[in-house]
Amino acid sequence: MPHPSYSARAKDAKNPVAKRLLELMEQKETNLCASADLTTAQEILDLAEAVSEEICVLKTHIDIIKDFSFKGAPKAKTPTEAVRNFTQRLREIADRKDKEFLIFEDRKFADIGNTVGMQFTGGIYKIAEWADIVNVHSVTSYATLPFISGYAKTSKRQIGVLVLAQMTPVQLAGLEFFNEDYASKTYRLVLQIHKSQFKQNLNPLFIGFIGSSEQPEILSKLRNGDFADNQETREISQEMIIMTPGIKIAPGNDKLGQTYNTPEKAISNGSDVIIVGRGIYEADDPATAAKIYREAGWAAYQQNTKQE
Ligand code: 5BU
């Protein structure tokens, strides 16, 4: 079944980050998120520059960076200042009008609310000051969300939260943790909170899910709202943006269990944004690789979208 376009969904999106992302995807004609899993600030800034025209989102793991120095960085007296110099520079690259993209810190929060509060706003990373999007594990989201929600209400920065309904890899030591029951519970929890935040005139925090194309039937159900218990919920779930890691043009596995599927498979089963790490940053020419992934993702989107 063809899906509504990103721009049609942008009109209904209640979270400003979701709205901005959907608009940006349509304007830039890209549903590609590059995952910058590099360990020096300079490499990440170089990658961000190289791929900025091809992407709608850059995904980071701030806690894998071992060196925060970069060319032209102001002098930093403390680790917190060194990190802030880097995140400010990254934001400058992300906010350039013609090449804009959003920043997604893939922190996968999973603790009690008080601890997540400190992880989100504090430490040396101060994620809340620079990330547009963060993600949380569904299994602890009941505890983490009130904090992020409270922060979003008082802060001027807008934030969107993705919840892990699935993960890659799905199988861990032969046990399937991320099954249909897990995805369905995640969906129902997210939609329930999303609707109640909206009805209370709060900015809903959720913008969608992490979904895996390793289990395409579950991904499709997330997209089509098949886990909804009524029509209203089903319709609202069209706003939810599904992002999918584990993407490579050549499907397969890595040595540590990561599983790869193609951009076409992810998008045709209902994903909105493909997340590509090593397929881009390990390529001889990351800009060209990003262009190839962007074109593959965009062609798949056009094939699976209702013509307006
Ligand atoms: P890769 O090099 O394309 O395999 O990198 C995938 C990235 O996506 C990497 O940063 C992972 O931490 C991240 N990831 C994932 O692989 N699976 C998941 O379910 C989630 C994130 Br959420």
Residues whose N, C-alpha, C, O or C-beta is under 5 A from the ligand:
A	BS01	5BU	S35 D37 Q166 M167 T168 I210 P245 G246 I247 Q258 I275 V276 G277 R278 G279
